[in-house]
Amino acid sequence: MDIQDIKNRFGIIGNSPLLNRAIDVAWQVAPTDISVLIQGESGSGKEVFSHIIHQLSARKHGPFIAVNCGAIPEGTIDSELFGHEKGSFTGAHEARKGYFEVVDGGTIFLDEVGELPLGTQARLLRVLETGEYIRVGSSKVQKTNVRVVAATNVDVYEAVKKGKFREDLYYRLNTVPLRIPSLRERKEDINLLFRKFIVDFSDKYRSPGVQLTPDAQETLMNYSWPGNVRQLKNIAEQIAVLEKERVVDSPILSKYLPIEQPVSSLPVFVKDAGKEDFSERDLLYKVLFDMKKDMVDLKKLVVELLKEGVNPHTYEQNSPYINQLYNEVKPSAGYLGEEGIHPTLTIHNPNQGSKGNEYMSYDDQEAEEIEESLSLVEKESDLIKKALKKHKGKRKAAARELGISERTLYRKIKDLNLD
């Protein structure tokens, strides 16, 4: 027997080197009792390879059963695989044999093994290592002689790193890894498979044959086929039944192919999965931190004034902050003098006695004590106004500046009546 004989026996179509390699591995491992982990995308034909391994093994006259682990509820998976005793749980009106007991001497194919709960994984590991298992609700250890062929369409190694799959079970199942290539990896087989499916469905539904034009064949090969062979078979069946034109070109074929989303090369924002959206608490923290920074700067300025007095060096060094403070506390139009001129604030140097020329005058003549508001609402409103003004009303940019989401900014503007 060679690879072509295996293809003919199990109805495998294709000449891709990757496909031939997978068949060769299955053929070589079949006579042994080694556990096999078949990896491949959904619809790529993993179950066919489990049949190859069973039929070419010494267990070919024994039972074979395929179990979809992802289709069995978590609460009943142990009972399904290992059986249960009467009265072991609600609804257990009689004892029941599990799959491992029924398939004793044969092969069990565990599809979607990555979906097994961690507790069931521990039970499966014991079966693989010792051939022992215990029914649900029983204390009696039973033996079984079953070969396990597992399959998954997820990256089990990634699941191991995330703690969703036992590492010891992974290495126990993965004694011989068998990877089934996806359809887009074997493009040379796509047209061959399509013709085979069309012939089968034309005979089944007694409809005329279908012929693809060269541009349709090109479209067929360039499609990504996320559903693999299963999807290709479904498309062939639709065309065989529904299409009135028996010579199918690219525009006609495209009507039966789901529209693929174009892959953009532009940079996109990816939200950090471990970071929640900004809330009011985050905004209040930002306000408090800004207030603390202002207080620290103000204390530093006062200490320098007390130590050094008012001199050109002190003013030059702190002029940005002094001007900022002055702009924030500058009296409004209602407090202007009779002639519409702002009063001036004069800061005297305490070290210079009464010398009138040793002072620095800003724009005021009498000092006015202004108590700073400590209202978080006012500070919050003020920050939002400044951000909107800085970015000329562009809310998206303002939200980025404030460190909150655009949706939160819209809500804040509405709640604070800043429209």
Order of alpha helices (4+ residues) and beta strands (2+ residues): alpha-alpha-beta-alpha-beta-alpha-alpha-beta-alpha-beta-beta-beta-alpha-alpha-beta-alpha-beta-alpha-alpha-beta-alpha-alpha-alpha-beta-beta-alpha-alpha-alpha
